[in-house]
Amino acid sequence: MEFFMVVWLGQPVWLWLSFIAIVLALLVFDLGVLHKEDHEIGVRESLKLSAFYITAGLLFGGWIWWYLGSVSGMEYFTGFLIEKSLSLDNVFVISLIFTYFAIPRIYQHRVLFWGILGVIVLRAIMIGVGATLVAEYYWTLYIFAVFLIFTGLKMLFASEQATDMSKNPLLNFLRRHMRVTDQLHGQQFFVRAPAVEGREKTVLWATPLFLALVMIEIVDLVFAVDSVPAIFAITTDPFIVYTSNIFAILGLRALYFALAAVIHRFHYLKYALALVLVFIGSKIFLGDFVFDGKVPPVLSLAVTFGLLAAGVLFSLWKTRDTGE
């Protein structure tokens, strides 16, 4: 019993194990019960599943509020809200990836499911490294802050350019160094086929489904470079950072099937996200030099929610005549 009470990364081991058990239970229920057989996910099912994951995330946040206090609760909800909003950009890029590789909707859930497992591991590594740096060298928070402000300003003023997947350097590297089939082979990531047509000896080939999975993992890694520092700017508690990140991401693949077709309706949300990143980055300096230690969590949550809500409402109003 003493092992479970040992404090690890700021919280007792039993708290971390409880969170991991909840996440594993959700994933097993999702894949083993709801999606035991491959099928095309429609908008209605997507919205229901997304609502389920959002509810799970909010309930967990409510429990944190009750057990760890209101400050931790508000920090969790702020992090959850920011990560959920930033993940909308992921939806757009994931849609481009699936379109480029011509992945049918019936197989997209499989790719996104395994992608989520990769995200859980990658985010754990990034947050672990970030927590260690902040604990040992507090000044790294100022580097995070400057990076977030720079990223936000870049998002505000960057010109919009269509992404050409065929010119992606990672994708071209994989195609040069791996055997890749031109056609899909059902839900398989790898298949065995002759290395040369007419030969009996077979070798392992990657399918476009595997390339799509790799690209989605890399996309998440790129977006994590923004979102992880953003949440560290809100709280340095690794437990709050990691749990808010993972609960926000868990429902991403469910939300994808509902949003992919209407993501253009949220065109102006990116400007609100840019302002949020600038605000979160500025929070570090405001907290240390204006608020005598830390910006009040309630103010942080209110400003973040207000900016994102304004971005969503303005986007929907500006695109009201699209007919969708």
C-alpha positions as a Markdown table, in Angstrom:
| # | Residue | x | y | z |
|---|---|---|---|---|
| 1 | Met | 0.0 | 0.0 | 0.0 |
| 2 | Glu | 2.9 | 2.4 | 0.7 |
| 3 | Phe | 3.9 | 2.2 | -3.0 |
| 4 | Phe | 0.5 | 3.6 | -4.1 |
| 5 | Met | 1.0 | 6.6 | -1.7 |
| 6 | Val | 4.4 | 7.5 | -3.1 |
| 7 | Val | 4.4 | 10.9 | -4.7 |
| 8 | Trp | 5.5 | 10.8 | -8.3 |
| 9 | Leu | 5.6 | 13.9 | -10.5 |
| 10 | Gly | 3.7 | 15.9 | -7.9 |
| 11 | Gln | 0.9 | 13.4 | -7.2 |
| 12 | Pro | 0.5 | 10.0 | -5.5 |
| 13 | Val | 1.1 | 7.0 | -7.7 |
| 14 | Trp | -2.5 | 5.7 | -7.1 |
| 15 | Leu | -3.8 | 8.9 | -8.8 |
| 16 | Trp | -1.7 | 8.3 | -11.9 |
| 17 | Leu | -2.7 | 4.6 | -12.0 |
| 18 | Ser | -6.4 | 5.5 | -11.6 |
| 19 | Phe | -6.1 | 7.9 | -14.6 |
| 20 | Ile | -4.4 | 5.3 | -16.7 |
| 21 | Ala | -7.0 | 2.7 | -15.8 |
| 22 | Ile | -9.8 | 5.1 | -16.9 |
| 23 | Val | -8.1 | 5.8 | -20.2 |
| 24 | Leu | -7.5 | 2.1 | -20.9 |
| 25 | Ala | -11.1 | 1.3 | -20.0 |
| 26 | Leu | -12.4 | 4.0 | -22.4 |
| 27 | Leu | -10.2 | 2.7 | -25.3 |
| 28 | Val | -11.1 | -1.0 | -24.7 |
| 29 | Phe | -14.8 | 0.0 | -24.6 |
| 30 | Asp | -14.4 | 2.1 | -27.8 |
| 31 | Leu | -12.5 | -0.5 | -29.8 |
| 32 | Gly | -13.8 | -3.7 | -28.3 |
| 33 | Val | -17.5 | -2.9 | -27.9 |
| 34 | Leu | -18.5 | 0.2 | -30.0 |
| 35 | His | -16.2 | -0.6 | -33.0 |
| 36 | Lys | -15.6 | -4.3 | -32.8 |
| 37 | Glu | -16.3 | -4.5 | -36.5 |
| 38 | Asp | -15.2 | -1.9 | -39.1 |
| 39 | His | -18.0 | 0.3 | -40.2 |
| 40 | Glu | -18.4 | 3.8 | -41.6 |
| 41 | Ile | -19.0 | 6.3 | -38.9 |
| 42 | Gly | -21.7 | 8.8 | -39.6 |
| 43 | Val | -22.2 | 12.3 | -38.3 |
| 44 | Arg | -24.8 | 11.2 | -35.7 |
| 45 | Glu | -22.6 | 8.4 | -34.3 |
| 46 | Ser | -19.7 | 10.8 | -34.3 |
| 47 | Leu | -21.5 | 13.4 | -32.3 |
| 48 | Lys | -22.7 | 10.9 | -29.8 |
| 49 | Leu | -19.3 | 9.4 | -29.3 |
| 50 | Ser | -17.7 | 12.9 | -29.1 |
| 51 | Ala | -20.3 | 14.0 | -26.5 |
| 52 | Phe | -19.4 | 10.8 | -24.5 |
| 53 | Tyr | -15.7 | 11.6 | -24.4 |
| 54 | Ile | -16.3 | 15.3 | -23.6 |
| 55 | Thr | -18.6 | 14.3 | -20.8 |
| 56 | Ala | -15.9 | 11.9 | -19.5 |
| 57 | Gly | -13.4 | 14.7 | -19.6 |
| 58 | Leu | -15.6 | 17.2 | -17.8 |
| 59 | Leu | -16.5 | 14.6 | -15.1 |
| 60 | Phe | -12.8 | 13.9 | -14.5 |
| 61 | Gly | -12.3 | 17.7 | -14.3 |
| 62 | Gly | -15.1 | 17.9 | -11.8 |
| 63 | Trp | -13.5 | 15.2 | -9.7 |
| 64 | Ile | -10.1 | 17.1 | -9.8 |
| 65 | Trp | -11.9 | 20.2 | -8.7 |
| 66 | Trp | -13.4 | 18.3 | -5.7 |
| 67 | Tyr | -10.3 | 16.4 | -4.8 |
| 68 | Leu | -7.4 | 18.8 | -5.6 |
| 69 | Gly | -9.3 | 22.0 | -5.1 |
| 70 | Ser | -10.8 | 24.8 | -7.3 |
| 71 | Val | -7.4 | 26.2 | -8.5 |
| 72 | Ser | -6.4 | 22.8 | -9.9 |
| 73 | Gly | -9.9 | 22.4 | -11.3 |
| 74 | Met | -9.9 | 25.7 | -13.2 |
| 75 | Glu | -6.4 | 24.9 | -14.5 |
| 76 | Tyr | -7.6 | 21.5 | -15.8 |
| 77 | Phe | -10.6 | 23.0 | -17.5 |
| 78 | Thr | -8.5 | 25.8 | -19.1 |
| 79 | Gly | -6.0 | 23.3 | -20.4 |
| 80 | Phe | -8.8 | 21.0 | -21.6 |
| 81 | Leu | -10.5 | 23.9 | -23.5 |
| 82 | Ile | -7.2 | 25.1 | -25.1 |
| 83 | Glu | -6.2 | 21.6 | -26.2 |
| 84 | Lys | -9.7 | 20.8 | -27.5 |
| 85 | Ser | -9.7 | 24.1 | -29.5 |
| 86 | Leu | -6.2 | 23.6 | -30.9 |
| 87 | Ser | -7.1 | 20.1 | -32.0 |
| 88 | Leu | -9.5 | 21.6 | -34.5 |
| 89 | Asp | -6.5 | 22.4 | -36.7 |
| 90 | Asn | -5.6 | 18.8 | -36.5 |
| 91 | Val | -9.0 | 17.9 | -37.9 |
| 92 | Phe | -8.3 | 20.0 | -41.0 |
| 93 | Val | -4.8 | 18.4 | -41.6 |
| 94 | Ile | -6.0 | 14.9 | -40.9 |
| 95 | Ser | -8.7 | 15.4 | -43.5 |
| 96 | Leu | -6.1 | 16.5 | -46.0 |
| 97 | Ile | -4.0 | 13.3 | -45.2 |
| 98 | Phe | -7.0 | 11.0 | -45.7 |
| 99 | Thr | -8.0 | 12.7 | -48.9 |
| 100 | Tyr | -4.5 | 12.5 | -50.3 |
| 101 | Phe | -4.1 | 8.8 | -49.6 |
| 102 | Ala | -7.8 | 8.1 | -50.6 |
| 103 | Ile | -8.5 | 6.4 | -47.3 |
| 104 | Pro | -12.2 | 5.3 | -47.2 |
| 105 | Arg | -14.2 | 6.4 | -44.2 |
| 106 | Ile | -14.7 | 2.8 | -43.1 |
| 107 | Tyr | -10.9 | 2.5 | -42.4 |
| 108 | Gln | -10.3 | 6.0 | -41.0 |
| 109 | His | -11.4 | 5.1 | -37.4 |
| 110 | Arg | -8.7 | 2.3 | -37.3 |
| 111 | Val | -6.0 | 4.8 | -38.3 |
| 112 | Leu | -7.2 | 7.4 | -35.8 |
| 113 | Phe | -7.5 | 4.8 | -33.0 |
| 114 | Trp | -3.9 | 3.7 | -33.3 |
| 115 | Gly | -2.9 | 7.3 | -33.8 |
| 116 | Ile | -4.4 | 8.1 | -30.4 |
| 117 | Leu | -2.3 | 5.4 | -28.7 |
| 118 | Gly | 0.8 | 6.9 | -30.2 |
| 119 | Val | -0.3 | 10.4 | -29.0 |
| 120 | Ile | -0.7 | 9.1 | -25.4 |
| 121 | Val | 2.9 | 7.9 | -25.4 |
| 122 | Leu | 4.4 | 10.9 | -27.3 |
| 123 | Arg | 2.6 | 13.4 | -25.1 |
| 124 | Ala | 3.8 | 11.6 | -21.9 |
| 125 | Ile | 7.4 | 11.9 | -23.1 |
| 126 | Met | 7.1 | 15.5 | -24.0 |
| 127 | Ile | 5.3 | 16.5 | -20.8 |
| 128 | Gly | 7.8 | 14.5 | -18.7 |
| 129 | Val | 10.7 | 16.3 | -20.3 |
| 130 | Gly | 8.9 | 19.7 | -20.0 |
| 131 | Ala | 8.1 | 19.1 | -16.3 |
| 132 | Thr | 11.7 | 18.2 | -15.6 |
| 133 | Leu | 13.0 | 21.3 | -17.3 |
| 134 | Val | 10.6 | 23.6 | -15.5 |
| 135 | Ala | 11.3 | 22.0 | -12.2 |
| 136 | Glu | 15.1 | 22.3 | -12.6 |
| 137 | Tyr | 15.2 | 25.5 | -14.6 |
| 138 | Tyr | 12.2 | 27.8 | -14.0 |
| 139 | Trp | 13.5 | 30.3 | -16.6 |
| 140 | Thr | 12.5 | 27.8 | -19.3 |
| 141 | Leu | 8.9 | 29.0 | -18.8 |
| 142 | Tyr | 10.0 | 32.3 | -20.2 |
| 143 | Ile | 11.2 | 30.5 | -23.3 |
| 144 | Phe | 7.8 | 28.8 | -23.6 |
| 145 | Ala | 6.1 | 32.2 | -23.2 |
| 146 | Val | 8.1 | 33.9 | -25.9 |
| 147 | Phe | 7.6 | 30.9 | -28.2 |
| 148 | Leu | 3.8 | 31.0 | -27.7 |
| 149 | Ile | 3.6 | 34.7 | -28.3 |
| 150 | Phe | 5.7 | 34.4 | -31.5 |
| 151 | Thr | 3.5 | 31.4 | -32.7 |
| 152 | Gly | 0.3 | 33.3 | -32.0 |
| 153 | Leu | 1.5 | 36.4 | -33.9 |
| 154 | Lys | 2.7 | 34.2 | -36.7 |
| 155 | Met | -0.8 | 32.6 | -36.9 |
| 156 | Leu | -2.4 | 36.1 | -37.0 |
| 157 | Phe | -0.4 | 37.4 | -39.9 |
| 158 | Ala | 0.6 | 34.3 | -41.8 |
| 159 | Ser | -0.7 | 34.1 | -45.4 |
| 160 | Glu | -2.9 | 31.1 | -46.2 |
| 161 | Gln | -1.4 | 28.6 | -48.5 |
| 162 | Ala | -2.8 | 25.2 | -49.6 |
| 163 | Thr | -0.8 | 22.3 | -48.3 |
| 164 | Asp | 0.7 | 20.1 | -51.0 |
| 165 | Met | 1.2 | 16.6 | -49.4 |
| 166 | Ser | 3.1 | 15.3 | -52.4 |
| 167 | Lys | 6.0 | 17.7 | -51.5 |
| 168 | Asn | 6.1 | 16.6 | -47.8 |
| 169 | Pro | 9.8 | 15.7 | -47.1 |
| 170 | Leu | 8.9 | 13.0 | -44.5 |
| 171 | Leu | 6.5 | 11.3 | -46.9 |
| 172 | Asn | 9.1 | 11.3 | -49.7 |
| 173 | Phe | 11.7 | 10.0 | -47.3 |
| 174 | Leu | 9.4 | 7.1 | -46.3 |
| 175 | Arg | 8.7 | 6.2 | -49.9 |
| 176 | Arg | 12.4 | 6.2 | -50.8 |
| 177 | His | 13.4 | 4.0 | -47.9 |
| 178 | Met | 10.4 | 1.6 | -47.5 |
| 179 | Arg | 8.5 | -0.7 | -49.8 |
| 180 | Val | 5.1 | 0.9 | -50.2 |
| 181 | Thr | 2.1 | -0.5 | -52.1 |
| 182 | Asp | 0.1 | 1.7 | -54.4 |
| 183 | Gln | -3.2 | 0.2 | -53.4 |
| 184 | Leu | -4.9 | -0.3 | -50.1 |
| 185 | His | -5.2 | -3.8 | -48.7 |
| 186 | Gly | -8.3 | -3.5 | -46.5 |
| 187 | Gln | -7.5 | -2.4 | -43.0 |
| 188 | Gln | -3.9 | -3.8 | -43.1 |
| 189 | Phe | -0.9 | -1.6 | -42.3 |
| 190 | Phe | 1.5 | -4.1 | -43.8 |
| 191 | Val | 1.1 | -7.0 | -46.3 |
| 192 | Arg | 3.4 | -9.6 | -47.7 |
| 193 | Ala | 4.0 | -9.7 | -51.5 |
| 194 | Pro | 6.8 | -10.6 | -53.9 |
| 195 | Ala | 9.6 | -8.1 | -54.0 |
| 196 | Val | 9.7 | -8.4 | -57.8 |
| 197 | Glu | 6.7 | -9.4 | -59.9 |
| 198 | Gly | 6.9 | -13.1 | -60.9 |
| 199 | Arg | 9.2 | -14.1 | -58.0 |
| 200 | Glu | 7.9 | -16.4 | -55.3 |
| 201 | Lys | 9.8 | -14.9 | -52.4 |
| 202 | Thr | 7.6 | -12.5 | -50.5 |
| 203 | Val | 8.7 | -9.5 | -48.4 |
| 204 | Leu | 6.9 | -7.0 | -46.2 |
| 205 | Trp | 5.3 | -4.0 | -47.8 |
| 206 | Ala | 3.8 | -0.9 | -46.1 |
| 207 | Thr | 0.3 | 0.2 | -47.3 |
| 208 | Pro | -1.0 | 3.7 | -47.7 |
| 209 | Leu | -2.9 | 3.2 | -44.5 |
| 210 | Phe | 0.5 | 2.9 | -42.6 |
| 211 | Leu | 1.8 | 6.1 | -44.3 |
| 212 | Ala | -1.4 | 7.9 | -43.3 |
| 213 | Leu | -0.9 | 6.8 | -39.7 |
| 214 | Val | 2.8 | 8.0 | -39.6 |
| 215 | Met | 1.8 | 11.4 | -41.1 |
| 216 | Ile | -1.0 | 11.8 | -38.5 |
| 217 | Glu | 1.4 | 11.0 | -35.7 |
| 218 | Ile | 3.9 | 13.6 | -37.0 |
| 219 | Val | 1.1 | 16.2 | -37.3 |
| 220 | Asp | 0.2 | 15.6 | -33.7 |
| 221 | Leu | 3.8 | 16.0 | -32.7 |
| 222 | Val | 4.0 | 19.3 | -34.5 |
| 223 | Phe | 0.8 | 20.6 | -32.9 |
| 224 | Ala | 2.0 | 19.4 | -29.5 |
| 225 | Val | 4.9 | 21.8 | -29.8 |
| 226 | Asp | 2.3 | 24.6 | -29.4 |
| 227 | Ser | -0.2 | 23.0 | -27.0 |
| 228 | Val | 2.2 | 21.5 | -24.4 |
| 229 | Pro | 4.0 | 24.8 | -23.7 |
| 230 | Ala | 0.6 | 26.5 | -23.7 |
| 231 | Ile | -0.7 | 24.3 | -20.8 |
| 232 | Phe | 2.6 | 24.6 | -18.9 |
| 233 | Ala | 2.1 | 28.3 | -19.1 |
| 234 | Ile | -1.2 | 27.7 | -17.2 |
| 235 | Thr | 0.1 | 25.2 | -14.6 |
| 236 | Thr | 3.3 | 23.4 | -14.0 |
| 237 | Asp | 1.6 | 20.4 | -12.4 |
| 238 | Pro | 2.4 | 17.4 | -14.7 |
| 239 | Phe | -0.7 | 15.6 | -13.6 |
| 240 | Ile | -3.0 | 18.5 | -14.7 |
| 241 | Val | -1.0 | 19.1 | -17.9 |
| 242 | Tyr | -1.1 | 15.4 | -19.0 |
| 243 | Thr | -4.7 | 14.6 | -18.0 |
| 244 | Ser | -6.2 | 17.7 | -19.6 |
| 245 | Asn | -4.2 | 16.9 | -22.8 |
| 246 | Ile | -5.2 | 13.3 | -23.0 |
| 247 | Phe | -8.9 | 13.8 | -22.2 |
| 248 | Ala | -9.1 | 16.5 | -24.9 |
| 249 | Ile | -7.4 | 14.3 | -27.5 |
| 250 | Leu | -9.3 | 11.2 | -26.7 |
| 251 | Gly | -12.5 | 12.5 | -28.3 |
| 252 | Leu | -10.6 | 14.0 | -31.3 |
| 253 | Arg | -11.1 | 11.1 | -33.6 |
| 254 | Ala | -14.8 | 10.9 | -32.7 |
| 255 | Leu | -15.2 | 14.6 | -33.4 |
| 256 | Tyr | -13.3 | 14.3 | -36.6 |
| 257 | Phe | -16.1 | 12.5 | -38.4 |
| 258 | Ala | -18.6 | 15.2 | -37.5 |
| 259 | Leu | -16.3 | 18.2 | -38.2 |
| 260 | Ala | -14.3 | 17.1 | -41.3 |
| 261 | Ala | -17.1 | 18.1 | -43.7 |
| 262 | Val | -17.9 | 21.5 | -42.0 |
| 263 | Ile | -14.4 | 22.6 | -40.8 |
| 264 | His | -14.5 | 25.5 | -43.2 |
| 265 | Arg | -17.3 | 27.0 | -41.1 |
| 266 | Phe | -14.7 | 27.6 | -38.3 |
| 267 | His | -12.3 | 29.4 | -40.6 |
| 268 | Tyr | -11.9 | 32.5 | -38.3 |
| 269 | Leu | -11.4 | 30.4 | -35.2 |
| 270 | Lys | -7.7 | 30.3 | -35.9 |
| 271 | Tyr | -7.4 | 34.0 | -35.2 |
| 272 | Ala | -9.0 | 33.5 | -31.8 |
| 273 | Leu | -6.6 | 30.6 | -31.2 |
| 274 | Ala | -3.7 | 32.9 | -32.1 |
| 275 | Leu | -4.9 | 35.5 | -29.6 |
| 276 | Val | -5.3 | 32.7 | -26.9 |
| 277 | Leu | -1.6 | 31.7 | -27.5 |
| 278 | Val | -0.5 | 35.3 | -27.2 |
| 279 | Phe | -2.5 | 35.7 | -24.0 |
| 280 | Ile | -1.2 | 32.4 | -22.5 |
| 281 | Gly | 2.3 | 33.4 | -23.4 |
| 282 | Ser | 1.9 | 36.8 | -21.8 |
| 283 | Lys | 0.5 | 35.2 | -18.7 |
| 284 | Ile | 3.9 | 34.1 | -17.6 |
| 285 | Phe | 5.2 | 37.7 | -17.6 |
| 286 | Leu | 2.0 | 39.1 | -16.2 |
| 287 | Gly | 2.0 | 36.6 | -13.4 |
| 288 | Asp | 5.6 | 37.3 | -12.3 |
| 289 | Phe | 5.6 | 41.1 | -12.8 |
| 290 | Val | 2.0 | 42.3 | -12.4 |
| 291 | Phe | 0.0 | 39.8 | -10.4 |
| 292 | Asp | 2.7 | 39.1 | -7.8 |
| 293 | Gly | 3.2 | 35.4 | -8.6 |
| 294 | Lys | 0.4 | 34.1 | -10.9 |
| 295 | Val | -2.5 | 35.3 | -13.0 |
| 296 | Pro | -5.8 | 34.2 | -11.2 |
| 297 | Pro | -7.0 | 30.9 | -12.8 |
| 298 | Val | -10.5 | 32.2 | -13.0 |
| 299 | Leu | -9.3 | 35.2 | -15.1 |
| 300 | Ser | -7.3 | 32.9 | -17.3 |
| 301 | Leu | -10.3 | 30.6 | -17.9 |
| 302 | Ala | -12.6 | 33.5 | -18.6 |
| 303 | Val | -10.3 | 35.2 | -21.1 |
| 304 | Thr | -9.6 | 31.8 | -22.9 |
| 305 | Phe | -13.3 | 30.9 | -23.1 |
| 306 | Gly | -14.3 | 34.3 | -24.2 |
| 307 | Leu | -11.8 | 34.5 | -27.0 |
| 308 | Leu | -12.6 | 31.0 | -28.3 |
| 309 | Ala | -16.4 | 31.5 | -28.0 |
| 310 | Ala | -16.1 | 34.8 | -30.0 |
| 311 | Gly | -14.0 | 33.0 | -32.6 |
| 312 | Val | -16.6 | 30.3 | -33.0 |
| 313 | Leu | -19.6 | 32.6 | -33.2 |
| 314 | Phe | -17.9 | 35.0 | -35.6 |
| 315 | Ser | -16.9 | 32.1 | -37.8 |
| 316 | Leu | -20.4 | 30.8 | -37.9 |
| 317 | Trp | -21.8 | 34.2 | -38.6 |
| 318 | Lys | -19.4 | 35.0 | -41.4 |
| 319 | Thr | -20.0 | 31.6 | -43.1 |
| 320 | Arg | -23.8 | 31.6 | -42.6 |
| 321 | Asp | -24.4 | 31.9 | -46.4 |
| 322 | Thr | -22.4 | 28.8 | -47.4 |
| 323 | Gly | -25.6 | 26.8 | -47.5 |
| 324 | Glu | -24.3 | 24.1 | -45.1 |
